[in-house]
Amino acid sequence: MRAFHRDEDGTISLLAVFSLLLLTMLLGMVMNVGRQVDRKVRMQNAADAAAYSSGVMLARGMNSLAFTNHLLCDVFALTAYMREARDRDSQSLTPEVLAAWEAMAPWLAASPFPKFAALGNAIPQKVPLEAAMVDSFSEWSAVSSAMILPALEEILAQELIPKYQRALVQSLPQLAQMTAAEMARQHGLLDGGRGELRAMLWRTTLAPVGFTDDGPTGWVTRTLPVVDPMGDAPAGAVGYFSIATRQRHDLSHQYLDAWNNETLRAFDAEGQMSQFANFWRGITCGKLDHLLNVEYPNRNLLFVIRTPIEQIVDRQDHLEREFTWLAIAYRRPLRQTLPGLYHNPLIADDLAYAQVSLFIPRPRLVQYLPELPPPGGLYGGVPGDSGPPPAPGAAAPSLGDQRQIWWVRWEDRSRAWDLLNQNWTVQLCPATTANLGELLSTPPPGLGEVRVPNLRDFAPWELQQVNMH
């Protein structure tokens, strides 16, 4: 016993035991930190994917509404065009004009001025040709009208396009919410299924997307910032009806002008004596105004933006309330390695969030090549059948050396903040909404039991200190 305190046998074994214990504790700490960092990165990726994918869904909805607004105006324009093709009012006016030219031909031919004499001799040859042009075009367009006009009038009579738009506005928030949930679920499967990963898409007004779109005042709080001037009855009292009718009138006439300019090229270039093109343009314009103002003054209206940009006082607050959403991913806390030694002090579920904004991008400078004229020239014709095809084997016209010259121009893109613009897009942005703490502290409906933290008193900049987003 006296020599026991001097005995050094087994010292290494004791040191090894304590070293292994210490290394085991250190390994558990490193594993916990690594797993938590990996989990946070994966959850942030899931939140980013949920926010962006659901935002893309909403942007596509806005572009679909804009496209169908254009389609509705195009249907109005084509209906007016095809009604004139059916009625042939312009054709009935041209014989009198051509007869007047024939009556003037002898007087012009007897003129002592060579220019007028040549004109008088040419009129008898030109008048039959222009009469044949008018008759051929009228027959051609009447056949097309018989096939196309019934479908166009049925579209307007049944209000098929507004019905589709209303269904789109009603279903899109649920689709965006389902997209966010599915993106979170798919990301949860990528890490071996370490607990179910769920997500909810929120508006910055503390309302989940799709949960406030119903009811008599749903148009005020719906996810998409749009208004149906007819379906949302109270909306007409705040000027949306006049905006919709004005936009419909301007765009329908724009489409009608485009159709007329495209299909009457031959008359504008070679058949001006008959005045058929001017008669056609005036009569189709009158038929379009009758459609818009008499037949459908309160139906088939365009969807419009909920708050026109010119009426906004605080644009930053408006953009945050109407065009910004926040996706939050939720997951049960990770079970600690060596749970008897290490304990997670947080009782709330793990969270990650991402913010997405809907906007109209500015035009960019782009390079382009000059466009080639179509083979065979421009002949005009009726909608859907505008000119003869090029002859088999015909070579396309060339611009020579200009084909290799690149030009720089601004993109042909509208910057108008309305539902006639089909360039809506989204981007992820820093989560700076003033209600961030409140959103993170609100239990998500429909996701089962979710334990949320109490962050209501935290400012957004304070949350950025503890979050890697």
C-alpha positions as CSV (number, residue, x, y, z in Angstrom):
1,M,0.0,0.0,0.0
2,R,2.9,2.3,0.7
3,A,4.1,1.9,-2.9
4,F,0.7,2.3,-4.5
5,H,0.9,6.0,-5.0
6,R,4.2,5.6,-6.8
7,D,2.8,2.9,-9.1
8,E,2.3,4.3,-12.7
9,D,1.0,1.2,-14.3
10,G,-2.4,1.8,-16.2
11,T,-2.0,5.6,-16.5
12,I,-2.3,5.6,-20.3
13,S,-5.5,3.6,-20.0
14,L,-7.1,6.2,-17.7
15,L,-6.0,9.0,-20.0
16,A,-7.4,7.1,-23.0
17,V,-10.8,6.7,-21.3
18,F,-11.1,10.4,-20.5
19,S,-9.8,11.3,-24.0
20,L,-12.3,9.1,-25.7
21,L,-15.1,10.5,-23.6
22,L,-14.0,14.1,-24.5
23,L,-13.7,13.2,-28.2
24,T,-17.1,11.5,-28.1
25,M,-18.6,14.7,-26.6
26,L,-16.7,16.8,-29.2
27,L,-17.9,14.5,-32.0
28,G,-21.5,14.8,-30.9
29,M,-21.2,18.6,-30.8
30,V,-19.7,18.7,-34.3
31,M,-22.3,16.3,-35.7
32,N,-25.1,18.4,-34.2
33,V,-23.7,21.7,-35.6
34,G,-23.2,20.1,-39.0
35,R,-26.7,18.5,-39.1
36,Q,-28.3,21.8,-38.1
37,V,-26.4,23.8,-40.7
38,D,-27.2,21.2,-43.4
39,R,-30.9,21.2,-42.3
40,K,-31.0,25.0,-42.4
41,V,-29.5,25.2,-45.9
42,R,-31.9,22.5,-47.1
43,M,-34.9,24.3,-45.5
44,Q,-33.8,27.6,-47.0
45,N,-33.5,26.0,-50.5
46,A,-37.0,24.6,-50.0
47,A,-38.4,28.0,-48.9
48,D,-36.7,29.7,-51.9
49,A,-38.1,27.1,-54.3
50,A,-41.6,27.3,-52.8
51,A,-41.6,31.1,-53.0
52,Y,-40.2,31.3,-56.5
53,S,-42.3,28.5,-58.0
54,S,-45.6,29.8,-56.5
55,G,-44.6,33.3,-57.6
56,V,-44.1,32.0,-61.1
57,M,-47.6,30.5,-60.9
58,L,-49.1,33.9,-59.9
59,A,-47.1,35.7,-62.7
60,R,-48.4,33.2,-65.3
61,G,-51.9,33.9,-64.0
62,M,-51.4,37.7,-64.5
63,N,-50.0,37.0,-68.0
64,S,-52.9,34.7,-68.8
65,L,-55.4,37.4,-67.7
66,A,-53.6,39.9,-69.9
67,F,-53.5,37.5,-72.8
68,T,-57.2,36.8,-72.5
69,N,-58.0,40.5,-72.3
70,H,-56.2,40.9,-75.6
71,L,-58.0,37.8,-77.0
72,L,-61.4,39.3,-76.0
73,C,-60.6,42.5,-77.8
74,D,-59.4,40.6,-80.8
75,V,-62.7,38.7,-80.9
76,F,-64.6,41.9,-80.9
77,A,-62.5,43.3,-83.7
78,L,-62.8,40.1,-85.8
79,T,-66.5,39.9,-85.2
80,A,-67.0,43.4,-86.6
81,Y,-64.7,42.5,-89.5
82,M,-66.6,39.3,-90.3
83,R,-70.0,41.0,-90.0
84,E,-68.9,43.4,-92.8
85,A,-67.6,40.4,-94.8
86,R,-71.1,38.8,-94.4
87,D,-73.1,42.0,-95.1
88,R,-70.9,43.3,-98.0
89,D,-71.9,46.9,-97.4
90,S,-68.6,48.2,-98.8
91,Q,-69.1,46.2,-102.0
92,S,-72.4,47.8,-102.6
93,L,-70.9,51.3,-102.5
94,T,-68.1,50.8,-104.9
95,P,-70.1,50.5,-108.3
96,E,-71.2,54.1,-108.0
97,V,-67.6,55.2,-107.4
98,L,-66.3,53.2,-110.4
99,A,-69.2,54.5,-112.6
100,A,-68.1,58.0,-111.8
101,W,-64.6,57.3,-112.9
102,E,-65.9,55.8,-116.1
103,A,-68.0,59.0,-116.7
104,M,-65.0,61.1,-116.2
105,A,-62.7,59.1,-118.5
106,P,-63.8,60.8,-121.8
107,W,-63.3,64.3,-120.3
108,L,-59.9,63.4,-119.0
109,A,-58.9,61.8,-122.4
110,A,-59.8,65.0,-124.2
111,S,-57.6,67.1,-122.0
112,P,-54.8,69.0,-123.7
113,F,-52.5,68.0,-120.8
114,P,-50.7,64.6,-121.6
115,K,-50.8,63.5,-118.0
116,F,-54.6,63.8,-117.7
117,A,-55.1,62.4,-121.3
118,A,-53.1,59.3,-120.3
119,L,-55.2,58.9,-117.2
120,G,-58.4,59.2,-119.2
121,N,-57.3,56.4,-121.6
122,A,-56.2,54.2,-118.6
123,I,-59.4,54.5,-116.6
124,P,-61.5,52.2,-118.9
125,Q,-58.9,49.5,-118.5
126,K,-58.5,49.9,-114.8
127,V,-62.2,50.1,-113.8
128,P,-63.0,46.4,-114.7
129,L,-59.9,45.2,-112.9
130,E,-60.8,47.0,-109.7
131,A,-64.4,45.8,-109.9
132,A,-63.1,42.3,-110.2
133,M,-60.8,42.9,-107.2
134,V,-63.8,44.1,-105.1
135,D,-65.9,41.2,-106.1
136,S,-63.2,38.6,-105.6
137,F,-62.3,40.0,-102.1
138,S,-65.9,40.2,-101.1
139,E,-66.6,36.6,-102.2
140,W,-63.4,35.4,-100.5
141,S,-64.2,37.2,-97.2
142,A,-67.9,36.1,-97.3
143,V,-66.8,32.5,-97.4
144,S,-64.5,33.0,-94.5
145,S,-67.2,34.8,-92.6
146,A,-69.6,31.9,-93.0
147,M,-67.1,29.6,-91.3
148,I,-65.6,32.0,-88.6
149,L,-68.4,34.4,-87.6
150,P,-70.7,31.9,-85.8
151,A,-68.0,30.8,-83.5
152,L,-67.0,34.4,-82.7
153,E,-70.5,35.5,-82.0
154,E,-71.0,32.4,-79.7
155,I,-67.9,33.4,-77.8
156,L,-69.4,36.8,-77.1
157,A,-72.9,35.7,-76.5
158,Q,-71.9,33.0,-73.9
159,E,-69.2,35.3,-72.4
160,L,-66.8,32.4,-72.6
161,I,-63.6,34.4,-72.1
162,P,-64.8,36.3,-68.9
163,K,-66.0,33.0,-67.5
164,Y,-62.6,31.5,-68.1
165,Q,-60.9,34.5,-66.4
166,R,-63.1,34.2,-63.4
167,A,-62.3,30.5,-63.0
168,L,-58.6,31.3,-63.4
169,V,-58.7,34.0,-60.7
170,Q,-60.6,31.7,-58.3
171,S,-58.4,28.6,-58.8
172,L,-55.0,30.2,-59.1
173,P,-54.4,31.0,-55.4
174,Q,-55.1,27.4,-54.5
175,L,-52.7,26.2,-57.3
176,A,-50.0,28.6,-56.0
177,Q,-50.5,27.2,-52.4
178,M,-50.3,23.6,-53.7
179,T,-47.2,24.5,-55.6
180,A,-45.5,25.8,-52.5
181,A,-46.5,22.7,-50.5
182,E,-45.3,20.4,-53.3
183,M,-41.9,22.1,-53.6
184,A,-41.4,21.8,-49.9
185,R,-42.4,18.1,-49.9
186,Q,-40.0,17.3,-52.8
187,H,-37.1,19.1,-51.0
188,G,-37.9,17.1,-47.9
189,L,-37.5,13.9,-49.8
190,L,-34.0,14.9,-51.0
191,D,-32.4,14.6,-47.6
192,G,-33.6,11.1,-46.8
193,G,-37.0,12.2,-45.4
194,R,-35.7,13.5,-42.1
195,G,-39.2,14.7,-41.0
196,E,-42.0,16.1,-43.1
197,L,-41.2,19.5,-44.7
198,R,-44.2,21.7,-45.1
199,A,-44.7,25.2,-46.6
200,M,-47.3,28.0,-46.6
201,L,-47.5,30.9,-48.9
202,W,-48.5,34.1,-47.2
203,R,-49.5,37.6,-48.2
204,T,-47.7,40.4,-46.3
205,T,-51.1,41.4,-44.9
206,L,-50.9,38.3,-42.6
207,A,-53.4,36.3,-44.7
208,P,-52.5,32.9,-46.2
209,V,-52.8,32.9,-50.0
210,G,-56.2,31.7,-51.1
211,F,-57.9,31.9,-47.8
212,T,-59.4,35.4,-48.3
213,D,-60.6,35.2,-51.9
214,D,-64.2,34.3,-51.2
215,G,-67.2,36.2,-50.0
216,P,-68.9,39.4,-51.2
217,T,-65.8,41.5,-50.7
218,G,-63.3,38.9,-51.9
219,W,-62.2,41.2,-54.7
220,V,-60.7,43.6,-52.1
221,T,-58.6,40.9,-50.5
222,R,-58.0,38.3,-53.2
223,T,-54.5,37.1,-53.9
224,L,-54.2,38.5,-57.4
225,P,-54.6,42.3,-57.4
226,V,-57.2,42.3,-60.1
227,V,-60.9,43.3,-60.4
228,D,-63.7,41.9,-62.6
229,P,-65.9,45.1,-63.2
230,M,-69.0,42.9,-63.7
231,G,-68.5,39.9,-61.4
232,D,-67.3,42.1,-58.6
233,A,-70.4,44.3,-58.3
234,P,-69.2,46.9,-55.8
235,A,-66.0,47.5,-57.8
236,G,-67.9,49.5,-60.4
237,A,-68.5,52.3,-57.9
238,V,-64.8,53.1,-57.7
239,G,-64.1,53.6,-61.4
240,Y,-63.1,50.2,-62.6
241,F,-66.0,50.0,-65.0
242,S,-64.9,53.1,-66.9
243,I,-61.3,51.9,-67.0
244,A,-62.3,48.5,-68.4
245,T,-64.6,50.0,-71.1
246,R,-61.9,52.5,-72.1
247,Q,-59.2,49.9,-72.4
248,R,-61.6,47.6,-74.3
249,H,-62.5,50.3,-76.8
250,D,-58.9,51.3,-77.5
251,L,-57.5,47.8,-77.8
252,S,-60.4,46.5,-79.9
253,H,-60.0,49.4,-82.4
254,Q,-56.2,48.8,-82.4
255,Y,-56.8,45.2,-83.4
256,L,-59.4,46.1,-86.0
257,D,-56.9,48.6,-87.6
258,A,-54.2,45.9,-87.6
259,W,-56.6,43.5,-89.4
260,N,-57.7,46.0,-91.9
261,N,-54.2,47.2,-92.6
262,E,-53.0,43.7,-93.1
263,T,-55.8,42.4,-95.3
264,L,-56.4,45.5,-97.4
265,R,-52.8,45.9,-98.6
266,A,-53.8,45.2,-102.3
267,F,-56.5,47.9,-102.2
268,D,-54.2,50.4,-100.5
269,A,-51.5,49.8,-103.2
270,E,-53.3,48.9,-106.4
271,G,-57.0,49.4,-105.9
272,Q,-57.5,52.9,-104.7
273,M,-59.9,54.1,-107.4
274,S,-62.8,52.0,-106.0
275,Q,-62.4,53.5,-102.4
276,F,-63.2,50.0,-101.2
277,A,-60.6,50.1,-98.5
278,N,-61.9,53.4,-97.1
279,F,-65.5,52.1,-97.2
280,W,-64.4,48.9,-95.4
281,R,-62.5,50.7,-92.7
282,G,-65.3,53.1,-91.9
283,I,-68.0,50.4,-91.9
284,T,-66.1,47.9,-89.8
285,C,-65.3,50.7,-87.3
286,G,-69.0,51.5,-87.0
287,K,-69.9,47.8,-86.5
288,L,-67.3,47.5,-83.8
289,D,-68.7,50.6,-82.0
290,H,-72.1,49.0,-82.2
291,L,-70.8,45.8,-80.6
292,L,-69.1,47.6,-77.8
293,N,-71.6,50.3,-77.0
294,V,-75.0,48.8,-78.0
295,E,-74.8,45.0,-77.9
296,Y,-72.3,44.5,-75.0
297,P,-72.0,47.7,-73.1
298,N,-72.0,45.9,-69.7
299,R,-70.8,42.5,-70.7
300,N,-67.5,40.9,-71.8
301,L,-65.5,43.6,-70.0
302,L,-61.8,43.3,-69.4
303,F,-60.2,42.5,-66.0
304,V,-58.2,45.5,-64.6
305,I,-55.6,46.1,-61.9
306,R,-57.2,46.5,-58.5
307,T,-55.5,49.9,-57.8
308,P,-54.5,51.9,-60.8
309,I,-50.9,53.1,-60.5
310,E,-51.9,56.7,-60.9
311,Q,-54.0,56.5,-57.7
312,I,-51.2,55.2,-55.5
313,V,-49.9,57.5,-52.8
314,D,-47.2,55.3,-51.1
315,R,-45.9,53.0,-53.9
316,Q,-43.6,51.0,-51.6
317,D,-46.4,50.2,-49.3
318,H,-48.7,49.3,-52.2
319,L,-46.1,47.0,-53.8
320,E,-45.6,45.2,-50.5
321,R,-49.3,44.7,-49.9
322,E,-50.4,43.8,-53.4
323,F,-47.5,42.3,-55.3
324,T,-45.3,40.7,-52.6
325,W,-45.6,37.2,-50.9
326,L,-43.7,35.3,-48.3
327,A,-43.2,31.5,-48.3
328,I,-42.4,29.9,-44.9
329,A,-41.1,26.3,-44.6
330,Y,-41.9,24.4,-41.4
331,R,-40.2,21.3,-40.0
332,R,-40.1,19.4,-36.7
333,P,-37.0,20.1,-34.6
334,L,-34.0,17.8,-35.4
335,R,-33.3,15.1,-32.8
336,Q,-30.0,15.8,-31.2
337,T,-27.0,13.5,-31.3
338,L,-26.3,12.4,-27.7
339,P,-29.6,13.8,-26.5
340,G,-28.7,13.1,-22.9
341,L,-25.8,15.5,-23.2
342,Y,-27.0,18.1,-25.7
343,H,-30.4,19.7,-25.6
344,N,-32.1,22.0,-28.1
345,P,-33.5,24.9,-26.0
346,L,-36.0,26.0,-28.7
347,I,-39.4,24.5,-28.4
348,A,-40.7,25.9,-31.7
349,D,-40.5,24.1,-35.1
350,D,-37.6,25.0,-37.4
351,L,-38.5,27.8,-39.9
352,A,-37.1,29.2,-43.1
353,Y,-38.6,31.9,-45.3
354,A,-38.2,33.6,-48.6
355,Q,-39.9,36.7,-50.2
356,V,-40.9,37.0,-53.8
357,S,-42.2,40.1,-55.7
358,L,-44.3,40.4,-58.8
359,F,-43.3,43.2,-61.2
360,I,-43.0,44.4,-64.8
361,P,-39.3,44.4,-65.9
362,R,-37.7,47.3,-67.7
363,P,-36.8,46.9,-71.3
364,R,-33.2,45.9,-72.0
365,L,-30.7,46.5,-74.8
366,V,-30.6,43.5,-77.1
367,Q,-28.9,42.6,-80.4
368,Y,-31.0,41.6,-83.4
369,L,-30.7,40.8,-87.1
370,P,-32.8,42.8,-89.6
371,E,-35.9,40.9,-90.6
372,L,-36.3,39.5,-94.1
373,P,-39.4,40.3,-96.1
374,P,-41.7,37.3,-96.5
375,P,-41.2,35.2,-99.7
376,G,-43.4,36.3,-102.6
377,G,-44.2,39.7,-101.1
378,L,-47.2,40.9,-99.1
379,Y,-50.6,40.3,-100.8
380,G,-53.1,40.9,-97.9
381,G,-56.2,38.7,-97.8
382,V,-58.8,37.7,-95.2
383,P,-57.8,36.7,-91.7
384,G,-56.5,33.1,-91.7
385,D,-55.8,33.1,-95.4
386,S,-53.6,36.1,-96.2
387,G,-51.9,35.6,-99.5
388,P,-50.6,32.8,-101.7
389,P,-47.8,30.6,-100.4
390,P,-44.4,30.9,-102.1
391,A,-43.8,28.7,-105.1
392,P,-42.1,25.4,-104.4
393,G,-38.3,25.7,-104.5
394,A,-38.5,29.5,-104.6
395,A,-35.4,31.1,-103.0
396,A,-36.0,33.5,-100.1
397,P,-35.1,37.1,-100.7
398,S,-31.7,38.1,-99.3
399,L,-30.5,41.4,-97.7
400,G,-27.0,40.7,-98.9
401,D,-24.3,41.9,-96.6
402,Q,-26.9,43.3,-94.1
403,R,-27.8,39.7,-93.1
404,Q,-24.6,39.6,-91.0
405,I,-24.9,43.0,-89.4
406,W,-26.2,42.9,-85.8
407,W,-28.1,45.9,-84.6
408,V,-28.7,47.1,-81.0
409,R,-32.1,48.3,-79.8
410,W,-34.3,48.4,-76.8
411,E,-36.6,45.5,-76.3
412,D,-40.1,46.0,-77.7
413,R,-41.6,45.6,-74.2
414,S,-44.3,47.7,-72.6
415,R,-43.7,49.1,-69.1
416,A,-47.4,49.7,-68.4
417,W,-48.5,48.4,-65.0
418,D,-51.8,47.0,-66.1
419,L,-53.6,43.9,-67.3
420,L,-52.8,44.6,-71.0
421,N,-49.1,43.9,-70.4
422,Q,-48.1,40.2,-70.8
423,N,-44.6,40.6,-69.3
424,W,-45.3,40.0,-65.6
425,T,-42.5,38.2,-63.9
426,V,-41.2,37.5,-60.4
427,Q,-37.9,37.5,-58.5
428,L,-36.7,36.5,-55.1
429,C,-35.8,39.5,-52.9
430,P,-34.7,40.1,-49.3
431,A,-37.5,39.6,-46.8
432,T,-37.9,43.1,-45.5
433,T,-41.7,43.2,-45.0
434,A,-42.6,45.1,-41.8
435,N,-44.9,42.2,-40.8
436,L,-42.1,39.6,-40.9
437,G,-42.1,38.8,-37.2
438,E,-45.9,38.6,-37.1
439,L,-45.9,36.2,-40.1
440,L,-43.4,33.9,-38.6
441,S,-45.4,33.9,-35.3
442,T,-48.7,33.0,-36.9
443,P,-49.7,29.3,-37.0
444,P,-50.4,28.2,-40.6
445,P,-53.9,27.0,-41.1
446,G,-54.4,23.6,-42.7
447,L,-50.9,22.2,-42.0
448,G,-51.8,20.4,-38.7
449,E,-50.0,21.1,-35.5
450,V,-47.1,23.6,-36.1
451,R,-45.3,25.2,-33.1
452,V,-44.3,28.7,-34.1
453,P,-42.0,31.0,-32.2
454,N,-43.0,34.3,-30.7
455,L,-41.2,36.9,-32.8
456,R,-43.8,39.6,-32.9
457,D,-41.6,42.1,-31.2
458,F,-38.7,41.6,-33.5
459,A,-38.0,44.1,-36.3
460,P,-37.0,42.8,-39.7
461,W,-33.4,43.9,-39.3
462,E,-33.2,42.1,-36.0
463,L,-34.4,38.9,-37.6
464,Q,-31.7,39.2,-40.2
465,Q,-29.1,39.0,-37.5
466,V,-30.2,35.4,-36.6
467,N,-31.2,34.2,-40.1
468,M,-29.0,33.4,-43.1
469,H,-31.6,34.4,-45.7
